[in-house]
Amino acid sequence: MAYTATNPYNGEVIQEFTDTTDKEIEDLLDKAESYYQKAKRVDFAKRADLLNRLAGEFEAHLEDYARLSSTNMGKLIGESRTEVNKIVNYARYFATQGPAFLQPKNYDKLSVGSTAHVEFSSIGIVLAVEPWNFPFTQVMRVFAPNFILGNPVILKHASIVPQAAQAFEKACQKVGIPEGAFANIFATHDQIDKIIDDPRVQGFALTGSEQAGSNLAAKATKNLMKTTLELGGTDIFAVLDDADIDKAAKDAAQARLANAGQVCTAAKRYLVSDKIYDEFLDKVKKEFDTYQAGNPLNEETTLAPLSSQSAKEKLQEQVEKVVAGGSKILYGNLNVDEGPGFQFSPIILTGMERNNPMYDEELFGPVAQIYRFSSEDEMINLANDSRHGLGGAIYTADVKHGNQLATKIETGQVAINQVLDEQAEVPFGGVKSSGYGRELSDWGIYEFANIKTVLN
């Protein structure tokens, strides 16, 4: 079965799902198109009420949804609760702010002396192809703004989190989200290609690998379809010599090991000033020591397993290539097997030179790289010497100076003295090979809107 829920802690199969048939997909597209046409006549505020109800459903049954996240992809139960709380926040944010964002905007004193206004409307069906690492967050980031706007969303979720995908759909049905506004499909690659070719589908949102993004975006572009892509990164965690080293070390461990390191904006490259390098490395090793693998449903566990056997095997192979390419392991043991499932022992690597075959590859798991820098120019060059540009963090006692450095970092977001985390109120996305387009905030709601100018 392509869509299978397997517990990452012990490798046991929980439930298998059959693929959605071609006929079922065609029926869902018909229903989505019908909803799109009907929604044009519905006020934004009416959909906001339903979105608030959806938030209430997730909030009222938080523990049930959190357990699905933990058993489907291995997230720590505490992290799973945080994720469900986050989607409650996202839904309520767009329910509250969405209608205001979509009010017409007036433009006066035009060069020819007339006036104009811009109005916002839906464009049609949006196909969302989403990853497993945040099985609820990724879906709500696309669904909430598009639902307010009036765009129906069809979800093709990752094959290892089918229960979470199904649960999101059932939650929508439970609170009265209209038929056609949201549908989950267990689709094959060929079926996704056909959906992209359907002229009723006008938007395509993907969070995933560079390869998947490149392939599917090319097909969407062939059909002149609007797309947004978030394709991961090699985010930096820069520590200047005036930083609070204790805080930086603690945050550095969290920023790399949360969600077992399976976060696009995780701190993948530590860039540390020569002056404090040894002290920082010693302290971050001690922080790594405090993370203990175990059952994600156990409140005492602090390090989750990887999401799947294939994820574990891929990361193992990547680290082996890193070492074969001349890097050294400063912390951890590549040959440690932590348990019966897909656990992976944390590792810190050094000596990653430009000629290493894995230099610019994303290591998706609890594996950090550490670099020294002797000047801020060197730090900026290291930070930007990547085909990726998603996020990053800078630690310094001088926040103003940190902001000045952030301006020079080629990414979609930078955090100062804090672990980078997405927020509903600000846009999220990257540049270069990390993708394009933005989710969340007002920027996210306009991505799949018809922004229409009316001249008077």
VOPAGU-2260 file (C-alpha; in pm, 1 decimal, decimal comma):
REM VOPAGU-2260
SITE   aa  ch    i         X         Y         Z
SITE  MET   A    0       0,0       0,0       0,0
SITE  ALA   A    1     135,9     343,2     -92,9
SITE  TYR   A    2     -45,8     524,2     191,0
SITE  THR   A    3      46,6     351,1     514,8
SITE  ALA   A    4      61,8     473,9     873,0
SITE  THR   A    5     360,8     313,0    1044,1
SITE  ASN   A    6     464,3     393,8    1400,3
SITE  PRO   A    7     821,5     531,7    1372,4
SITE  TYR   A    8     901,2     430,5    1730,1
SITE  ASN   A    9     861,2      56,3    1675,9
SITE  GLY   A   10     809,3      12,7    1302,3
SITE  GLU   A   11     463,7    -141,6    1343,9
SITE  VAL   A   12     205,9     -84,0    1070,8
SITE  ILE   A   13    -102,6      91,7    1210,8
SITE  GLN   A   14    -329,9     122,1     908,9
SITE  GLU   A   15    -314,9      94,3     531,0
SITE  PHE   A   16    -522,5     295,6     285,5
SITE  THR   A   17    -625,9     230,2     -73,3
SITE  ASP   A   18    -555,0     484,0    -344,7
SITE  THR   A   19    -828,2     721,8    -450,2
SITE  THR   A   20    -974,0     609,2    -782,8
SITE  ASP   A   21    -979,1     819,9   -1100,2
SITE  LYS   A   22   -1357,5     836,3   -1078,4
SITE  GLU   A   23   -1344,1     958,2    -717,6
SITE  ILE   A   24   -1093,7    1228,7    -811,3
SITE  GLU   A   25   -1311,1    1346,1   -1098,7
SITE  ASP   A   26   -1610,8    1364,0    -864,6
SITE  LEU   A   27   -1406,2    1564,7    -612,8
SITE  LEU   A   28   -1293,8    1807,1    -884,1
SITE  ASP   A   29   -1656,1    1853,4    -989,4
SITE  LYS   A   30   -1757,7    1925,7    -630,6
SITE  ALA   A   31   -1465,7    2163,5    -581,8
SITE  GLU   A   32   -1552,9    2356,5    -897,7
SITE  SER   A   33   -1917,2    2375,1    -789,9
SITE  TYR   A   34   -1811,3    2508,8    -449,5
SITE  TYR   A   35   -1582,6    2765,7    -613,2
SITE  GLN   A   36   -1867,3    2904,4    -820,9
SITE  LYS   A   37   -2107,3    2916,5    -523,4
SITE  ALA   A   38   -1850,0    3069,6    -287,1
SITE  LYS   A   39   -1818,8    3377,2    -509,1
SITE  ARG   A   40   -2159,4    3484,2    -378,6
SITE  VAL   A   41   -2075,6    3425,8     -10,5
SITE  ASP   A   42   -1938,2    3699,9     210,4
SITE  PHE   A   43   -1585,4    3647,7     348,0
SITE  ALA   A   44   -1716,3    3689,7     702,9
SITE  LYS   A   45   -1946,2    3387,2     673,9
SITE  ARG   A   46   -1650,5    3163,5     596,1
SITE  ALA   A   47   -1462,8    3319,3     885,8
SITE  ASP   A   48   -1726,7    3180,4    1123,7
SITE  LEU   A   49   -1672,6    2828,6     988,4
SITE  LEU   A   50   -1296,8    2865,9    1019,7
SITE  ASN   A   51   -1341,0    2961,7    1383,9
SITE  ARG   A   52   -1549,7    2647,3    1432,2
SITE  LEU   A   53   -1270,2    2441,0    1280,2
SITE  ALA   A   54   -1025,9    2598,1    1525,5
SITE  GLY   A   55   -1262,6    2503,2    1807,3
SITE  GLU   A   56   -1276,9    2142,4    1687,1
SITE  PHE   A   57    -898,9    2104,9    1695,5
SITE  GLU   A   58    -879,9    2281,2    2031,1
SITE  ALA   A   59   -1151,9    2067,1    2189,5
SITE  HIS   A   60    -989,7    1742,1    2074,6
SITE  LEU   A   61    -627,8    1852,1    2088,1
SITE  GLU   A   62    -499,9    1531,7    2247,4
SITE  ASP   A   63    -658,5    1307,8    1984,0
SITE  TYR   A   64    -507,9    1504,2    1695,9
SITE  ALA   A   65    -171,4    1530,8    1870,9
SITE  ARG   A   66    -148,6    1153,9    1913,5
SITE  LEU   A   67    -205,8    1106,9    1541,3
SITE  SER   A   68      88,1    1334,6    1464,3
SITE  SER   A   69     307,4    1137,3    1705,8
SITE  THR   A   70     207,4     792,5    1583,1
SITE  ASN   A   71     212,9     880,9    1212,3
SITE  MET   A   72     547,9    1059,1    1190,7
SITE  GLY   A   73     707,9    1021,3    1532,8
SITE  LYS   A   74     683,3    1372,5    1673,7
SITE  LEU   A   75     719,6    1405,2    2051,6
SITE  ILE   A   76     375,3    1429,0    2209,9
SITE  GLY   A   77     457,6    1771,1    2355,1
SITE  GLU   A   78     566,8    1893,7    2012,3
SITE  SER   A   79     249,6    1747,0    1863,4
SITE  ARG   A   80      35,5    1941,4    2109,6
SITE  THR   A   81     225,6    2256,0    2015,4
SITE  GLU   A   82     154,1    2187,2    1649,4
SITE  VAL   A   83    -219,3    2145,7    1705,1
SITE  ASN   A   84    -226,9    2465,0    1911,7
SITE  LYS   A   85     -47,1    2639,4    1625,5
SITE  ILE   A   86    -308,8    2543,6    1368,5
SITE  VAL   A   87    -579,2    2665,2    1607,0
SITE  ASN   A   88    -395,7    2997,2    1609,3
SITE  TYR   A   89    -360,8    2998,4    1228,6
SITE  ALA   A   90    -729,9    2931,4    1175,7
SITE  ARG   A   91    -834,6    3202,2    1418,8
SITE  TYR   A   92    -586,5    3448,7    1273,9
SITE  PHE   A   93    -725,9    3415,3     922,2
SITE  ALA   A   94   -1082,8    3406,7    1051,5
SITE  THR   A   95   -1019,5    3738,3    1228,0
SITE  GLN   A   96    -785,5    3914,3     986,5
SITE  GLY   A   97    -874,5    3751,6     654,6
SITE  PRO   A   98   -1192,9    3948,3     580,7
SITE  ALA   A   99   -1009,9    4273,4     657,3
SITE  PHE   A  100    -720,2    4180,9     427,6
SITE  LEU   A  101    -967,3    4119,7     145,8
SITE  GLN   A  102   -1151,0    4451,2     162,9
SITE  PRO   A  103   -1106,8    4671,2    -147,7
SITE  LYS   A  104    -816,1    4916,2    -135,7
SITE  ASN   A  105    -851,4    5265,2    -278,7
SITE  TYR   A  106    -584,5    5437,6    -489,3
SITE  ASP   A  107    -632,2    5810,7    -530,4
SITE  LYS   A  108    -450,4    6085,4    -720,8
SITE  LEU   A  109    -346,6    5875,8   -1018,1
SITE  SER   A  110    -123,1    6038,2   -1277,3
SITE  VAL   A  111    -413,0    6080,2   -1520,1
SITE  GLY   A  112    -634,4    6233,9   -1254,8
SITE  SER   A  113    -876,4    5945,3   -1205,5
SITE  THR   A  114    -914,8    5713,2    -909,4
SITE  ALA   A  115    -902,3    5336,4    -875,2
SITE  HIS   A  116    -959,5    5059,3    -631,6
SITE  VAL   A  117    -820,8    4708,4    -606,5
SITE  GLU   A  118   -1046,8    4419,7    -513,1
SITE  PHE   A  119    -959,0    4064,6    -419,9
SITE  SER   A  120   -1135,1    3749,0    -530,7
SITE  SER   A  121   -1082,9    3375,5    -562,4
SITE  ILE   A  122    -926,0    3214,1    -870,8
SITE  GLY   A  123   -1028,2    2847,3    -848,9
SITE  ILE   A  124    -911,5    2513,3    -714,1
SITE  VAL   A  125    -575,5    2500,7    -535,0
SITE  LEU   A  126    -385,6    2171,4    -524,6
SITE  ALA   A  127    -171,0    2135,8    -209,4
SITE  VAL   A  128     107,9    1877,1    -201,8
SITE  GLU   A  129     235,0    1868,5     154,8
SITE  PRO   A  130     508,9    1690,8     357,8
SITE  TRP   A  131     491,1    1472,9     665,6
SITE  ASN   A  132     707,3    1667,3     911,9
SITE  PHE   A  133     422,2    1893,7    1027,3
SITE  PRO   A  134     117,9    1694,1     919,6
SITE  PHE   A  135    -141,1    1946,2    1041,6
SITE  THR   A  136      46,9    2277,1    1024,2
SITE  GLN   A  137     136,1    2240,8     657,7
SITE  VAL   A  138    -225,9    2179,1     565,4
SITE  MET   A  139    -373,1    2467,1     764,7
SITE  ARG   A  140    -117,3    2710,7     622,3
SITE  VAL   A  141    -269,4    2652,6     279,7
SITE  PHE   A  142    -630,4    2581,0     368,9
SITE  ALA   A  143    -712,6    2870,4     605,3
SITE  PRO   A  144    -624,1    3164,8     375,8
SITE  ASN   A  145    -768,8    2996,9      68,5
SITE  PHE   A  146   -1091,8    2905,3     244,0
SITE  ILE   A  147   -1147,3    3265,8     349,4
SITE  LEU   A  148   -1074,7    3373,0      -6,7
SITE  GLY   A  149   -1312,9    3116,1    -156,9
SITE  ASN   A  150   -1062,0    2886,1    -324,3
SITE  PRO   A  151   -1133,0    2514,2    -274,6
SITE  VAL   A  152    -828,9    2309,9    -165,9
SITE  ILE   A  153    -747,7    1953,2    -269,5
SITE  LEU   A  154    -481,3    1793,9     -50,7
SITE  LYS   A  155    -230,9    1532,6    -156,5
SITE  HIS   A  156     -48,4    1463,6     168,6
SITE  ALA   A  157     266,6    1260,7     230,8
SITE  SER   A  158     205,0     888,0     212,4
SITE  ILE   A  159     326,9     820,1     567,8
SITE  VAL   A  160      72,7    1046,3     742,5
SITE  PRO   A  161    -257,9     926,8     594,6
SITE  GLN   A  162    -441,9     920,4     927,5
SITE  ALA   A  163    -355,0    1284,6     992,9
SITE  ALA   A  164    -468,0    1381,3     642,0
SITE  GLN   A  165    -794,8    1194,5     683,4
SITE  ALA   A  166    -848,5    1347,3    1028,4
SITE  PHE   A  167    -816,2    1701,1     887,5
SITE  GLU   A  168   -1080,0    1625,3     626,4
SITE  LYS   A  169   -1315,2    1473,8     884,5
SITE  ALA   A  170   -1267,9    1776,9    1110,4
SITE  CYS   A  171   -1376,6    2001,8     823,4
SITE  GLN   A  172   -1684,5    1788,1     762,2
SITE  LYS   A  173   -1768,2    1780,7    1132,2
SITE  VAL   A  174   -1789,1    2158,9    1166,8
SITE  GLY   A  175   -1987,2    2212,3     847,1
SITE  ILE   A  176   -1720,8    2323,7     600,0
SITE  PRO   A  177   -1917,3    2307,1     270,9
SITE  GLU   A  178   -1875,3    2008,9      40,8
SITE  GLY   A  179   -1607,4    2078,9    -216,5
SITE  ALA   A  180   -1417,3    2334,0      -5,1
SITE  PHE   A  181   -1162,1    2076,1     110,5
SITE  ALA   A  182   -1083,4    1720,4       6,9
SITE  ASN   A  183    -805,4    1480,2      93,8
SITE  ILE   A  184    -697,8    1236,6    -176,0
SITE  PHE   A  185    -468,3     934,9    -162,5
SITE  ALA   A  186    -341,4     998,3    -513,6
SITE  THR   A  187     -70,9     841,2    -727,9
SITE  HIS   A  188     193,1    1046,6    -908,6
SITE  ASP   A  189      11,9     997,6   -1239,3
SITE  GLN   A  190    -312,7    1122,0   -1087,0
SITE  ILE   A  191    -139,4    1433,8    -953,6
SITE  ASP   A  192      -9,5    1505,1   -1304,1
SITE  LYS   A  193    -364,5    1479,6   -1440,0
SITE  ILE   A  194    -498,8    1712,0   -1168,5
SITE  ILE   A  195    -233,9    1970,5   -1255,7
SITE  ASP   A  196    -342,3    1946,1   -1619,2
SITE  ASP   A  197    -708,6    2008,7   -1529,9
SITE  PRO   A  198    -801,5    2366,8   -1630,9
SITE  ARG   A  199   -1024,2    2402,3   -1324,1
SITE  VAL   A  200    -712,8    2383,3   -1103,8
SITE  GLN   A  201    -563,7    2732,0   -1092,1
SITE  GLY   A  202    -316,4    2713,2    -803,7
SITE  PHE   A  203     -47,8    2474,6    -684,9
SITE  ALA   A  204     121,3    2489,7    -342,3
SITE  LEU   A  205     402,1    2251,2    -253,8
SITE  THR   A  206     624,9    2206,4      46,7
SITE  GLY   A  207     880,7    1932,6      -4,9
SITE  SER   A  208    1206,7    1837,1    -171,3
SITE  GLU   A  209    1382,4    2037,4    -440,0
SITE  GLN   A  210    1335,7    1754,2    -688,7
SITE  ALA   A  211     961,0    1729,1    -627,7
SITE  GLY   A  212     925,3    2105,9    -640,9
SITE  SER   A  213    1120,9    2136,1    -964,5
SITE  ASN   A  214     933,8    1854,6   -1138,7
SITE  LEU   A  215     581,7    1950,3   -1034,7
SITE  ALA   A  216     632,8    2325,1   -1071,3
SITE  ALA   A  217     750,1    2268,3   -1428,7
SITE  LYS   A  218     425,4    2085,7   -1503,4
SITE  ALA   A  219     221,4    2357,0   -1334,7
SITE  THR   A  220     406,8    2628,9   -1523,1
SITE  LYS   A  221     333,0    2451,9   -1850,7
SITE  ASN   A  222     -33,9    2512,8   -1769,7
SITE  LEU   A  223      32,4    2876,4   -1668,7
SITE  MET   A  224     -70,3    2792,0   -1313,4
SITE  LYS   A  225      21,6    3009,0   -1014,2
SITE  THR   A  226     256,5    2820,1    -779,6
SITE  THR   A  227     421,9    2857,5    -441,2
SITE  LEU   A  228     713,1    2638,1    -335,4
SITE  GLU   A  229     890,0    2582,4      -3,1
SITE  LEU   A  230    1177,4    2342,2     -62,4
SITE  GLY   A  231    1390,0    2329,3     250,6
SITE  GLY   A  232    1720,8    2482,2     341,3
SITE  THR   A  233    2064,6    2472,5     499,5
SITE  ASP   A  234    1991,1    2737,6     761,5
SITE  ILE   A  235    2267,2    2898,6     962,1
SITE  PHE   A  236    2289,0    2953,3    1336,6
SITE  ALA   A  237    2551,0    3227,6    1373,8
SITE  VAL   A  238    2706,2    3298,0    1713,9
SITE  LEU   A  239    2907,7    3618,8    1748,1
SITE  ASP   A  240    3177,5    3660,1    2013,2
SITE  ASP   A  241    2960,5    3890,1    2227,4
SITE  ALA   A  242    2665,9    3646,8    2242,3
SITE  ASP   A  243    2524,0    3489,3    2556,5
SITE  ILE   A  244    2696,7    3154,8    2502,6
SITE  ASP   A  245    2484,4    2956,9    2748,4
SITE  LYS   A  246    2163,4    3069,2    2578,6
SITE  ALA   A  247    2311,7    3023,9    2232,3
SITE  ALA   A  248    2423,0    2666,5    2309,1
SITE  LYS   A  249    2085,9    2572,5    2456,8
SITE  ASP   A  250    1897,5    2724,4    2165,3
SITE  ALA   A  251    2136,8    2570,5    1913,3
SITE  ALA   A  252    2058,6    2222,1    2041,5
SITE  GLN   A  253    1685,6    2288,9    2036,5
SITE  ALA   A  254    1704,2    2443,8    1690,3
SITE  ARG   A  255    1871,7    2131,0    1554,6
SITE  LEU   A  256    1710,4    1848,7    1752,0
SITE  ALA   A  257    1345,8    1958,2    1776,2
SITE  ASN   A  258    1124,6    1727,9    1567,6
SITE  ALA   A  259    1433,7    1503,6    1541,6
SITE  GLY   A  260    1590,6    1771,2    1320,7
SITE  GLN   A  261    1323,4    1722,9    1055,3
SITE  VAL   A  262    1244,1    2091,1    1013,4
SITE  CYS   A  263    1308,8    2295,7     699,7
SITE  THR   A  264    1419,7    2594,0     908,9
SITE  ALA   A  265    1623,6    2388,7    1158,1
SITE  ALA   A  266    1970,9    2516,9    1246,4
SITE  LYS   A  267    2173,6    2299,5    1012,5
SITE  ARG   A  268    2498,0    2500,2    1005,9
SITE  TYR   A  269    2648,2    2646,7    1323,3
SITE  LEU   A  270    2873,2    2942,8    1233,3
SITE  VAL   A  271    3075,3    3034,8    1543,1
SITE  SER   A  272    3327,4    3309,7    1611,0
SITE  ASP   A  273    3685,3    3187,6    1659,3
SITE  LYS   A  274    3700,5    3365,4    1994,1
SITE  ILE   A  275    3426,1    3153,7    2152,5
SITE  TYR   A  276    3432,0    2843,8    1930,7
SITE  ASP   A  277    3577,7    2601,0    2184,5
SITE  GLU   A  278    3352,5    2718,0    2468,3
SITE  PHE   A  279    3042,7    2706,7    2249,5
SITE  LEU   A  280    3125,2    2360,6    2114,1
SITE  ASP   A  281    3180,8    2223,1    2462,9
SITE  LYS   A  282    2849,5    2364,9    2584,6
SITE  VAL   A  283    2646,5    2256,0    2282,8
SITE  LYS   A  284    2782,4    1900,7    2324,6
SITE  LYS   A  285    2658,7    1903,0    2682,5
SITE  GLU   A  286    2320,0    2023,7    2562,2
SITE  PHE   A  287    2308,7    1739,8    2307,7
SITE  ASP   A  288    2381,6    1498,2    2593,0
SITE  THR   A  289    2054,5    1595,8    2760,9
SITE  TYR   A  290    1843,4    1469,7    2470,0
SITE  GLN   A  291    1722,5    1114,9    2520,7
SITE  ALA   A  292    1557,0     895,0    2260,6
SITE  GLY   A  293    1246,0     697,1    2343,8
SITE  ASN   A  294     875,5     654,4    2281,9
SITE  PRO   A  295     734,5     986,8    2152,7
SITE  LEU   A  296     420,4     929,4    2358,6
SITE  ASN   A  297     628,6     918,6    2675,8
SITE  GLU   A  298     639,2    1264,9    2833,7
SITE  GLU   A  299     999,6    1204,8    2944,2
SITE  THR   A  300    1133,5    1142,0    2591,7
SITE  THR   A  301    1323,1    1440,0    2449,8
SITE  LEU   A  302    1446,1    1307,2    2114,6
SITE  ALA   A  303    1198,0    1170,2    1863,1
SITE  PRO   A  304    1274,3     902,2    1604,0
SITE  LEU   A  305    1298,5     984,1    1236,4
SITE  SER   A  306     976,5     959,2    1042,5
SITE  SER   A  307    1045,5     641,7     845,1
SITE  GLN   A  308    1295,1     370,7     762,9
SITE  SER   A  309    1370,1     538,5     430,9
SITE  ALA   A  310    1442,7     869,3     608,3
SITE  LYS   A  311    1682,7     689,5     841,7
SITE  GLU   A  312    1859,4     511,3     558,0
SITE  LYS   A  313    1891,8     830,6     353,5
SITE  LEU   A  314    2040,7    1027,6     642,7
SITE  GLN   A  315    2281,9     743,1     723,5
SITE  GLU   A  316    2398,3     740,9     362,5
SITE  GLN   A  317    2435,0    1119,1     356,2
SITE  VAL   A  318    2650,1    1130,5     670,5
SITE  GLU   A  319    2868,3     847,9     537,9
SITE  LYS   A  320    2928,3    1056,3     223,8
SITE  VAL   A  321    3009,0    1362,5     435,8
SITE  VAL   A  322    3272,5    1169,2     630,0
SITE  ALA   A  323    3410,9    1002,9     318,7
SITE  GLY   A  324    3444,4    1351,7     170,6
SITE  GLY   A  325    3681,5    1460,8     448,1
SITE  SER   A  326    3461,9    1575,1     735,5
SITE  LYS   A  327    3498,9    1448,3    1091,7
SITE  ILE   A  328    3245,0    1360,0    1357,4
SITE  LEU   A  329    3296,6    1571,7    1671,2
SITE  TYR   A  330    2997,4    1432,3    1855,3
SITE  GLY   A  331    2794,9    1113,8    1824,6
SITE  ASN   A  332    2841,4     776,1    1662,0
SITE  LEU   A  333    2705,2     691,0    1320,4
SITE  ASN   A  334    2678,6     323,5    1409,8
SITE  VAL   A  335    2462,0     360,9    1720,5
SITE  ASP   A  336    2117,2     200,5    1691,7
SITE  GLU   A  337    1892,2     356,7    1953,3
SITE  GLY   A  338    1593,2     123,5    1932,9
SITE  PRO   A  339    1351,5     -93,7    1737,9
SITE  GLY   A  340    1216,4     184,5    1517,7
SITE  PHE   A  341    1371,2     467,2    1322,4
SITE  GLN   A  342    1579,4     637,8    1592,5
SITE  PHE   A  343    1894,6     820,1    1484,4
SITE  SER   A  344    2172,7     926,4    1720,3
SITE  PRO   A  345    2256,2    1301,5    1711,1
SITE  ILE   A  346    2581,2    1398,0    1538,6
SITE  ILE   A  347    2793,5    1712,6    1507,4
SITE  LEU   A  348    3020,6    1732,5    1200,3
SITE  THR   A  349    3317,8    1955,8    1125,8
SITE  GLY   A  350    3547,6    2010,7     831,0
SITE  MET   A  351    3275,7    2040,8     566,8
SITE  GLU   A  352    3474,2    2196,3     282,8
SITE  ARG   A  353    3343,0    2327,9     -48,8
SITE  ASN   A  354    3463,0    2015,9    -232,6
SITE  ASN   A  355    3267,5    1780,6      -6,9
SITE  PRO   A  356    2996,8    1609,3    -216,1
SITE  MET   A  357    2739,2    1691,9      53,1
SITE  TYR   A  358    2850,0    2052,3     110,9
SITE  ASP   A  359    2528,7    2211,7      -9,2
SITE  GLU   A  360    2285,8    1930,6      66,5
SITE  GLU   A  361    2015,0    1944,7     332,2
SITE  LEU   A  362    2070,9    1685,9     607,4
SITE  PHE   A  363    1716,9    1624,7     730,2
SITE  GLY   A  364    1764,3    1488,6    1080,0
SITE  PRO   A  365    1958,2    1540,4    1405,2
SITE  VAL   A  366    2290,9    1618,3    1234,0
SITE  ALA   A  367    2459,6    1955,9    1278,5
SITE  GLN   A  368    2759,7    2105,0    1100,5
SITE  ILE   A  369    2990,7    2351,1    1273,1
SITE  TYR   A  370    3216,9    2614,1    1113,5
SITE  ARG   A  371    3458,9    2871,4    1254,4
SITE  PHE   A  372    3472,1    3228,9    1131,9
SITE  SER   A  373    3728,6    3496,4    1214,3
SITE  SER   A  374    3542,0    3797,7    1075,9
SITE  GLU   A  375    3183,3    3897,7    1013,4
SITE  ASP   A  376    3252,8    3916,6     641,3
SITE  GLU   A  377    3363,0    3554,7     652,5
SITE  MET   A  378    3045,7    3463,6     842,7
SITE  ILE   A  379    2825,3    3635,2     584,6
SITE  ASN   A  380    3011,7    3466,8     298,5
SITE  LEU   A  381    2968,1    3126,3     463,5
SITE  ALA   A  382    2600,8    3195,1     526,2
SITE  ASN   A  383    2534,6    3293,6     166,5
SITE  ASP   A  384    2753,2    3024,2      12,5
SITE  SER   A  385    2455,0    2798,8     -38,7
SITE  ARG   A  386    2202,9    2742,1    -311,4
SITE  HIS   A  387    1937,8    2754,0     -36,7
SITE  GLY   A  388    1788,7    3060,5     127,7
SITE  LEU   A  389    1511,4    2975,1     370,5
SITE  GLY   A  390    1598,1    3100,5     719,6
SITE  GLY   A  391    1865,4    3157,1     980,8
SITE  ALA   A  392    1947,4    3296,4    1323,3
SITE  ILE   A  393    2206,6    3536,9    1462,9
SITE  TYR   A  394    2310,6    3555,5    1828,7
SITE  THR   A  395    2471,4    3874,5    1954,5
SITE  ALA   A  396    2447,0    4112,1    2249,9
SITE  ASP   A  397    2399,5    4401,1    2007,2
SITE  VAL   A  398    2049,7    4353,1    1863,1
SITE  LYS   A  399    2082,8    4656,6    1634,4
SITE  HIS   A  400    2400,7    4513,4    1486,6
SITE  GLY   A  401    2231,0    4174,0    1456,6
SITE  ASN   A  402    1960,5    4334,0    1245,5
SITE  GLN   A  403    2223,5    4497,4    1025,6
SITE  LEU   A  404    2382,5    4156,9     966,9
SITE  ALA   A  405    2042,9    3997,1     903,1
SITE  THR   A  406    1994,1    4236,8     611,4
SITE  LYS   A  407    2300,1    4082,2     444,7
SITE  ILE   A  408    2184,1    3721,3     482,0
SITE  GLU   A  409    2021,2    3584,3     165,8
SITE  THR   A  410    1718,3    3412,8     316,3
SITE  GLY   A  411    1345,4    3459,5     356,6
SITE  GLN   A  412    1366,9    3513,3     732,4
SITE  VAL   A  413    1623,2    3563,9    1009,5
SITE  ALA   A  414    1575,5    3546,2    1387,3
SITE  ILE   A  415    1782,7    3747,8    1633,1
SITE  ASN   A  416    1870,0    3574,6    1962,6
SITE  GLN   A  417    1586,9    3324,0    1929,7
SITE  VAL   A  418    1507,5    2995,6    1761,2
SITE  LEU   A  419    1345,1    3068,7    1426,6
SITE  ASP   A  420     976,7    2979,8    1432,4
SITE  GLU   A  421     694,9    3064,8    1194,7
SITE  GLN   A  422     420,3    3297,5    1314,0
SITE  ALA   A  423      75,8    3355,7    1164,2
SITE  GLU   A  424     129,2    3731,6    1153,0
SITE  VAL   A  425     444,8    3735,4     937,3
SITE  PRO   A  426     520,4    3587,3     592,4
SITE  PHE   A  427     703,7    3255,5     561,4
SITE  GLY   A  428     905,6    3141,9     259,9
SITE  GLY   A  429    1245,8    3139,5      97,5
SITE  VAL   A  430    1462,4    3243,3    -195,2
SITE  LYS   A  431    1703,1    3068,9    -432,4
SITE  SER   A  432    1653,0    2690,7    -431,5
SITE  SER   A  433    1445,0    2713,5    -114,7
SITE  GLY   A  434    1153,5    2814,8    -334,8
SITE  TYR   A  435     934,3    3117,2    -389,5
SITE  GLY   A  436     606,5    3264,9    -273,2
SITE  ARG   A  437     494,7    3324,7      82,8
SITE  GLU   A  438     256,1    3161,2     327,0
SITE  LEU   A  439      89,2    3314,3     634,4
SITE  SER   A  440       9,3    3680,7     706,2
SITE  ASP   A  441    -154,9    3905,5     448,1
SITE  TRP   A  442     114,7    3804,8     197,5
SITE  GLY   A  443      -3,6    3445,4     216,7
SITE  ILE   A  444    -367,8    3525,0     151,7
SITE  TYR   A  445    -283,1    3720,5    -165,4
SITE  GLU   A  446     -75,0    3442,2    -326,6
SITE  PHE   A  447    -379,3    3274,7    -483,0
SITE  ALA   A  448    -602,6    3580,7    -513,2
SITE  ASN   A  449    -716,2    3763,7    -822,3
SITE  ILE   A  450    -589,4    4114,4    -746,5
SITE  LYS   A  451    -816,1    4316,1    -973,6
SITE  THR   A  452    -775,2    4686,3   -1049,1
SITE  VAL   A  453   -1089,9    4886,9   -1125,2
SITE  LEU   A  454   -1032,2    5233,7   -1273,8
SITE  ASN   A  455   -1294,5    5505,0   -1228,2
